[in-house]
Amino acid sequence: MIRIAEIESGSIADELHLEIGTRILRINGQRVRDGIDLTFLLADNLLELETIALDGSCTVHEIEHEPGETLGVVPAPDKIRECGNKCVFCFIDGNPKNVRDTLWIRDDDFRLSFTYGTYVTLTNLGDKGLQRLVDQKISPLYVSVHATDPDLRTRLLVNNRAGLIMEQLEFLLDNGLNVHTQVVLCPEWNDREHLDHTMRDLYSLGGGIISLSVVPVGLTKYNTGVVRPLSITEAELAVEQIEIQRKIALEDRGYGWVYAADELFMRGGKDFPADNYYDDGALTENGVGAVNQFVRDFETGIEELPELPNRKIRVITGTSMQGLFFERKQMLQERTGADIEIVGVVNKFFGDTVTVAGLLAGQDIKEQVGETREDEIILLPADALNADDLLIDSVTLNDMNEYLAPATVRTGYELTECLKDLDQ
């Protein structure tokens, strides 16, 4: 059952006098297990809604509602399905002790995959779980495959169910679902001939496998396991292997299908491809085409920048993007008249192998920004903050305002939008 966390004023739930904390047990005789069930079962126009009130009383409400009309409830968050794998490259094993609490959650939840595009392994789903995906048309899904060879995937995930991946994918595709897939590339594990094998296997499943992203393994100074980072040569080779499969897909299906993540190009010292490499650009949240998106946003946004004469602005980013920001610094200064400094913060919290802005720690920013001036603006990447305004080391945005005083701290997702806001 689910618990009601919020009720919209004037909604059906409000008219029924349901209360926050009321539990929804069944709809039309079917048990409501979570928010996905709730959405699926509310699709019928005629409903029998069985609820349990705060005093324990059970009531069956008969409801007739118009197509598209919602019940007007927000369910409490579902309990997360935890991961049963012990992947040899697990990012949680690379966490320091004082990382923010949510980074310790080992989730492998198909509901998060469907709702937010997070990647899951399917190892915690049996036949009933897979059938539920089909029955409720939970598509597209995002699946971390890593390798299609059963023995290799079992060793990578350290889970005896991992070797079933091809059968699981075939079942989903045969029943009309679509899947985005991913490989986290680990040298001497699933690279080289194993990557070729995985690409061929997934491509052979047909158009239901919408995409394959190949992402280099990310390790911190706390990862002491059996996996090491890709070398420059290994990253170059992977990009070349991907390009061979892409040419097949382009000729056969008219789109690239398999994509090297931005970090793979960076690791291999290769230039980023043209925008058409990424087709519809649907995978930027997975680090595929995000750099090109940054460049497009910059080229559009710079034309709309206001004059900011004599303003002192420091832009905080990770070391991976520092060069791209620096290349555009002069254009920004000429357009705005501002004195702009780019600060690529070295990640000491996780180690310097972690270079993205989204994993910057408050203490590292404080230490490397140093003294500030009262007339100065510090622009922090909003990606480094969660919904509660916490950085990765649990430092709050309020803490950062104190650390970086007397300067003014601003946050934002896109650089030119942040600069435009300074004129308001």
C-alpha positions as CSV (number, residue, x, y, z in Angstrom):
1,M,0.0,0.0,0.0
2,I,1.0,3.6,-0.3
3,R,0.6,6.6,2.0
4,I,-0.8,9.9,0.9
5,A,1.7,12.7,1.5
6,E,-0.1,15.6,-0.1
7,I,-3.7,16.4,-1.3
8,E,-4.5,19.0,-3.9
9,S,-7.2,21.4,-2.9
10,G,-10.4,20.9,-4.8
11,S,-9.4,17.5,-6.1
12,I,-11.3,14.2,-6.0
13,A,-9.3,13.2,-2.9
14,D,-10.2,16.5,-1.3
15,E,-13.9,16.0,-2.0
16,L,-13.7,12.5,-0.5
17,H,-12.2,14.1,2.7
18,L,-9.1,11.9,2.5
19,E,-6.4,13.0,4.9
20,I,-2.7,13.2,4.7
21,G,-1.4,9.9,6.1
22,T,-4.4,7.9,4.7
23,R,-3.2,4.7,3.0
24,I,-4.5,3.5,-0.3
25,L,-4.7,-0.3,-0.1
26,R,-6.4,-1.4,-3.4
27,I,-7.9,0.1,-6.5
28,N,-10.5,-2.0,-8.3
29,G,-9.5,-5.0,-6.2
30,Q,-5.8,-4.8,-7.1
31,R,-3.2,-4.1,-4.5
32,V,-1.4,-0.8,-4.8
33,R,2.3,-1.5,-4.2
34,D,3.9,1.9,-5.1
35,G,3.5,5.1,-7.0
36,I,3.8,3.3,-10.4
37,D,0.9,1.1,-9.5
38,L,-1.1,4.1,-8.4
39,T,-0.6,5.8,-11.8
40,F,-1.4,2.6,-13.7
41,L,-4.5,1.7,-11.8
42,L,-6.0,5.2,-11.9
43,A,-6.2,5.0,-15.7
44,D,-9.7,3.4,-15.4
45,N,-12.6,5.9,-15.4
46,L,-14.6,3.8,-12.8
47,L,-12.7,3.2,-9.6
48,E,-13.3,1.4,-6.3
49,L,-10.7,3.0,-4.0
50,E,-10.1,1.1,-0.8
51,T,-8.4,3.2,1.9
52,I,-7.3,2.9,5.5
53,A,-7.7,6.1,7.5
54,L,-5.5,7.3,10.3
55,D,-7.9,5.8,12.9
56,G,-7.6,2.4,11.2
57,S,-11.0,2.4,9.6
58,C,-11.3,0.9,6.1
59,T,-13.5,2.6,3.5
60,V,-14.3,1.7,-0.2
61,H,-14.9,4.8,-2.3
62,E,-16.7,4.5,-5.6
63,I,-15.4,7.1,-8.1
64,E,-16.2,8.1,-11.6
65,H,-13.8,10.5,-13.1
66,E,-13.1,12.1,-16.5
67,P,-10.2,10.8,-18.7
68,G,-7.0,12.6,-17.7
69,E,-8.5,13.8,-14.3
70,T,-6.2,12.8,-11.5
71,L,-7.1,11.7,-8.0
72,G,-5.2,14.7,-6.6
73,V,-2.9,12.9,-4.2
74,V,0.9,12.9,-4.0
75,P,2.1,9.6,-2.6
76,A,4.9,9.4,0.0
77,P,8.2,8.3,-1.6
78,D,8.5,4.6,-2.3
79,K,11.0,2.6,-0.4
80,I,14.0,2.2,-2.8
81,R,14.8,-1.2,-4.2
82,E,18.4,-1.7,-3.2
83,C,21.2,-3.2,-5.3
84,G,22.1,-6.8,-4.7
85,N,25.3,-6.6,-6.8
86,K,28.9,-6.0,-5.6
87,C,30.3,-4.6,-8.8
88,V,34.0,-4.5,-9.0
89,F,33.9,-0.9,-10.0
90,C,31.1,0.2,-7.6
91,F,31.2,4.0,-7.1
92,I,29.8,3.7,-3.6
93,D,33.0,1.8,-2.6
94,G,34.9,5.0,-3.7
95,N,33.1,7.2,-1.2
96,P,34.9,8.9,1.7
97,K,33.3,8.7,5.1
98,N,31.8,12.2,5.2
99,V,30.1,12.2,1.9
100,R,26.4,13.3,2.1
101,D,24.0,10.6,3.2
102,T,22.2,9.9,0.0
103,L,25.4,8.9,-1.7
104,W,25.4,5.7,0.4
105,I,22.2,4.4,-1.1
106,R,22.8,1.4,-3.4
107,D,19.7,1.7,-5.6
108,D,18.8,-0.6,-8.4
109,D,15.2,0.4,-8.9
110,F,13.3,0.1,-12.2
111,R,10.9,2.8,-11.0
112,L,13.7,5.3,-10.8
113,S,14.9,4.1,-14.2
114,F,11.5,4.8,-15.7
115,T,10.9,8.1,-13.9
116,Y,14.4,9.6,-13.8
117,G,16.5,7.7,-16.4
118,T,18.8,6.1,-13.9
119,Y,20.4,2.8,-15.1
120,V,19.5,-0.5,-13.5
121,T,21.0,-4.0,-13.9
122,L,17.7,-6.1,-13.7
123,T,19.5,-8.6,-11.4
124,N,16.9,-8.1,-8.7
125,L,13.9,-8.8,-11.0
126,G,12.5,-12.3,-11.4
127,D,9.8,-13.5,-13.8
128,K,7.1,-11.6,-11.9
129,G,9.0,-8.4,-11.9
130,L,9.8,-8.6,-15.6
131,Q,6.1,-9.4,-16.3
132,R,5.1,-6.3,-14.3
133,L,7.3,-4.1,-16.6
134,V,5.5,-5.5,-19.6
135,D,2.0,-5.3,-18.1
136,Q,2.4,-1.7,-17.1
137,K,4.3,-0.8,-20.2
138,I,7.2,0.7,-18.2
139,S,9.2,1.9,-21.2
140,P,11.8,3.1,-22.0
141,L,14.0,1.5,-19.4
142,Y,17.7,2.3,-18.9
143,V,19.8,-0.8,-18.3
144,S,23.4,-1.2,-17.3
145,V,24.6,-4.1,-19.3
146,H,28.4,-3.8,-19.1
147,A,28.9,-7.1,-20.8
148,T,26.6,-9.6,-22.6
149,D,28.9,-12.6,-22.0
150,P,27.2,-14.4,-19.0
151,D,30.4,-15.4,-17.2
152,L,32.0,-12.0,-17.6
153,R,28.9,-10.1,-16.5
154,T,28.6,-12.4,-13.5
155,R,32.2,-11.6,-12.5
156,L,31.8,-7.8,-13.1
157,L,28.6,-7.6,-11.0
158,V,29.5,-10.4,-8.6
159,N,25.9,-11.7,-8.8
160,N,24.9,-15.1,-10.1
161,R,21.8,-13.7,-11.8
162,A,23.8,-11.3,-13.9
163,G,24.4,-13.8,-16.7
164,L,20.7,-13.7,-17.6
165,I,20.8,-10.3,-19.2
166,M,20.3,-11.3,-22.8
167,E,17.3,-13.5,-22.0
168,Q,15.8,-10.6,-19.9
169,L,16.3,-8.1,-22.6
170,E,14.9,-10.4,-25.3
171,F,11.8,-10.9,-23.1
172,L,11.3,-7.1,-22.7
173,L,11.8,-6.4,-26.4
174,D,9.6,-9.3,-27.5
175,N,6.8,-7.7,-25.4
176,G,7.2,-4.3,-27.0
177,L,9.3,-2.4,-24.5
178,N,12.3,-0.2,-25.5
179,V,15.6,0.0,-23.7
180,H,18.6,2.3,-23.5
181,T,21.7,0.4,-22.5
182,Q,25.1,1.3,-21.0
183,V,28.6,-0.1,-20.6
184,V,30.9,1.1,-17.9
185,L,34.2,0.3,-19.6
186,C,36.8,-1.3,-17.3
187,P,40.3,-2.0,-18.8
188,E,41.3,-5.7,-18.9
189,W,37.7,-6.6,-18.0
190,N,35.1,-5.7,-20.6
191,D,37.1,-3.7,-23.1
192,R,38.7,-4.6,-26.5
193,E,37.2,-7.9,-27.9
194,H,34.6,-8.0,-25.0
195,L,33.3,-4.5,-26.0
196,D,33.0,-5.7,-29.6
197,H,31.1,-8.8,-28.5
198,T,28.8,-6.7,-26.3
199,M,28.0,-4.2,-29.1
200,R,27.3,-7.0,-31.6
201,D,25.0,-8.8,-29.2
202,L,23.0,-5.8,-28.2
203,Y,22.7,-4.6,-31.8
204,S,21.5,-8.0,-32.9
205,L,18.5,-7.6,-30.6
206,G,17.0,-5.0,-33.0
207,G,15.6,-1.5,-32.8
208,G,14.1,-2.1,-29.3
209,I,17.6,-1.4,-28.0
210,I,17.4,2.3,-28.6
211,S,20.9,3.2,-27.7
212,L,24.2,2.0,-26.1
213,S,26.4,4.5,-24.2
214,V,30.0,3.6,-23.5
215,V,31.3,5.4,-20.4
216,P,34.8,5.0,-18.9
217,V,34.9,3.7,-15.4
218,G,35.1,6.4,-12.8
219,L,37.3,5.7,-9.7
220,T,38.3,7.8,-6.7
221,K,41.3,7.6,-4.5
222,Y,39.3,5.4,-2.2
223,N,38.7,2.6,-4.8
224,T,41.3,0.0,-3.9
225,G,39.8,-2.9,-5.9
226,V,40.8,-4.8,-9.0
227,V,39.8,-2.1,-11.5
228,R,42.1,0.7,-12.8
229,P,41.3,3.7,-15.0
230,L,41.5,3.6,-18.7
231,S,44.8,4.7,-20.2
232,I,44.9,7.2,-23.1
233,T,45.6,4.4,-25.6
234,E,42.8,2.3,-24.2
235,A,40.3,5.2,-24.5
236,E,41.5,5.9,-28.0
237,L,40.9,2.3,-29.0
238,A,37.5,2.2,-27.5
239,V,36.4,5.3,-29.5
240,E,37.7,3.6,-32.6
241,Q,35.8,0.4,-31.9
242,I,32.6,2.4,-31.2
243,E,33.0,4.2,-34.5
244,I,33.1,0.9,-36.5
245,Q,29.8,-0.2,-35.0
246,R,28.4,3.3,-35.5
247,K,29.1,3.1,-39.2
248,I,27.2,-0.1,-39.4
249,A,24.2,1.4,-37.5
250,L,24.2,4.6,-39.6
251,E,24.0,2.6,-42.8
252,D,21.5,0.0,-41.5
253,R,19.2,2.1,-39.3
254,G,20.0,5.7,-40.2
255,Y,21.3,6.8,-36.8
256,G,24.4,6.1,-34.8
257,W,23.0,3.9,-32.0
258,V,26.2,3.6,-30.0
259,Y,27.8,6.6,-28.4
260,A,31.1,7.3,-26.7
261,A,30.6,9.4,-23.5
262,D,32.2,12.8,-23.4
263,E,34.7,11.6,-20.8
264,L,35.9,8.9,-23.2
265,F,36.9,11.6,-25.8
266,M,38.5,13.6,-23.0
267,R,40.4,10.6,-21.7
268,G,41.7,9.7,-25.2
269,G,42.7,13.3,-26.0
270,K,40.3,13.3,-28.9
271,D,38.3,16.2,-30.3
272,F,34.6,16.2,-29.6
273,P,32.5,15.1,-32.6
274,A,29.9,17.3,-34.5
275,D,26.4,17.7,-33.0
276,N,25.0,15.1,-35.5
277,Y,27.1,12.4,-33.8
278,Y,24.5,12.4,-30.9
279,D,21.4,12.2,-33.1
280,D,18.5,13.5,-31.0
281,G,20.8,14.3,-28.0
282,A,18.7,12.2,-25.6
283,L,21.6,11.1,-23.4
284,T,23.2,14.3,-22.2
285,E,22.2,13.4,-18.6
286,N,24.4,10.3,-19.0
287,G,27.4,12.4,-20.0
288,V,26.9,11.8,-23.7
289,G,26.8,15.0,-25.7
290,A,26.8,17.3,-22.6
291,V,29.9,19.2,-23.8
292,N,28.3,19.9,-27.2
293,Q,25.1,21.0,-25.4
294,F,27.3,23.4,-23.3
295,V,28.8,24.9,-26.5
296,R,25.4,25.3,-28.1
297,D,24.0,27.0,-25.1
298,F,27.0,29.3,-24.8
299,E,26.8,30.3,-28.5
300,T,23.1,31.1,-28.2
301,G,23.4,32.8,-24.8
302,I,26.4,35.1,-25.4
303,E,24.4,37.1,-27.9
304,E,21.9,38.1,-25.1
305,L,24.4,39.0,-22.4
306,P,24.1,42.4,-20.8
307,E,27.0,44.8,-20.2
308,L,28.6,44.2,-16.8
309,P,31.3,46.8,-16.7
310,N,34.0,46.4,-14.0
311,R,32.2,43.5,-12.4
312,K,34.6,40.9,-10.8
313,I,33.3,37.4,-11.4
314,R,34.9,34.1,-10.6
315,V,33.4,31.0,-12.3
316,I,33.9,27.7,-10.4
317,T,34.1,24.5,-12.4
318,G,35.8,21.1,-12.4
319,T,39.1,20.5,-14.1
320,S,37.5,18.6,-17.0
321,M,35.6,21.6,-18.2
322,Q,38.2,24.2,-17.2
323,G,39.8,24.4,-20.7
324,L,36.4,24.9,-22.4
325,F,35.5,27.7,-20.1
326,F,38.9,29.3,-20.4
327,E,38.7,29.3,-24.3
328,R,35.5,31.4,-24.0
329,K,36.7,33.7,-21.2
330,Q,37.9,36.4,-23.6
331,M,34.6,36.4,-25.5
332,L,32.7,36.8,-22.3
333,Q,34.9,39.7,-21.1
334,E,34.6,41.5,-24.5
335,R,30.9,41.1,-24.5
336,T,30.2,42.1,-20.9
337,G,33.2,44.3,-19.9
338,A,33.4,42.1,-16.7
339,D,36.7,40.9,-15.2
340,I,36.1,37.1,-15.3
341,E,38.3,34.4,-13.8
342,I,37.9,30.7,-14.4
343,V,38.7,28.5,-11.4
344,G,39.1,24.8,-12.2
345,V,38.9,23.3,-8.7
346,V,41.1,20.2,-8.2
347,N,39.0,17.5,-6.4
348,K,41.0,16.6,-3.3
349,F,37.9,15.2,-1.6
350,F,37.6,12.2,-4.0
351,G,41.0,12.5,-5.6
352,D,42.2,14.3,-8.8
353,T,40.9,11.5,-11.0
354,V,37.4,12.9,-10.4
355,T,37.1,16.0,-12.6
356,V,33.4,16.9,-13.0
357,A,31.9,20.0,-11.5
358,G,28.9,18.0,-10.1
359,L,31.2,16.2,-7.6
360,L,33.0,19.3,-6.2
361,A,33.3,19.5,-2.4
362,G,32.7,22.6,-0.4
363,Q,36.0,22.4,1.4
364,D,37.9,22.2,-1.9
365,I,36.1,25.2,-3.3
366,K,36.8,27.2,-0.1
367,E,40.4,26.3,-0.1
368,Q,41.2,27.0,-3.7
369,V,39.1,30.1,-4.1
370,G,40.9,31.7,-1.2
371,E,40.3,35.3,-0.2
372,T,37.5,37.3,-1.8
373,R,36.4,40.9,-2.2
374,E,33.1,42.5,-1.3
375,D,32.4,43.6,-4.9
376,E,33.0,40.1,-6.3
377,I,30.6,37.4,-7.5
378,I,31.4,33.7,-7.1
379,L,29.4,31.5,-9.5
380,L,29.0,27.9,-8.3
381,P,27.7,25.1,-10.5
382,A,24.2,24.1,-9.5
383,D,25.0,20.5,-10.4
384,A,27.2,20.4,-7.4
385,L,24.2,20.9,-5.1
386,N,21.4,18.6,-4.3
387,A,17.7,19.6,-3.8
388,D,18.6,20.5,-0.2
389,D,21.4,22.8,-1.3
390,L,24.1,20.3,0.1
391,L,27.4,19.8,-1.7
392,I,28.9,16.4,-1.9
393,D,30.8,16.7,1.5
394,S,27.6,17.9,3.2
395,V,28.6,21.5,3.2
396,T,25.5,23.7,2.8
397,L,25.0,26.6,0.4
398,N,24.7,28.8,3.5
399,D,28.1,27.5,4.6
400,M,29.6,28.5,1.3
401,N,28.1,32.0,1.6
402,E,30.0,32.3,5.0
403,Y,33.2,30.7,3.7
404,L,33.4,33.0,0.6
405,A,32.3,36.2,2.3
406,P,32.5,39.1,1.7
407,A,31.9,38.0,-2.0
408,T,28.3,37.2,-3.2
409,V,27.7,33.6,-4.1
410,R,25.3,32.7,-6.9
411,T,24.5,29.3,-8.4
412,G,23.2,28.2,-11.8
413,Y,23.2,25.5,-14.5
414,E,24.2,27.4,-17.6
415,L,26.9,30.0,-17.6
416,T,25.4,32.7,-19.8
417,E,22.0,32.4,-18.0
418,C,23.9,33.1,-14.7
419,L,25.6,36.1,-16.2
420,K,22.3,37.5,-17.5
421,D,20.8,37.2,-14.0
422,L,23.5,39.4,-12.6
423,D,22.0,42.4,-14.4
424,Q,18.7,42.0,-12.6
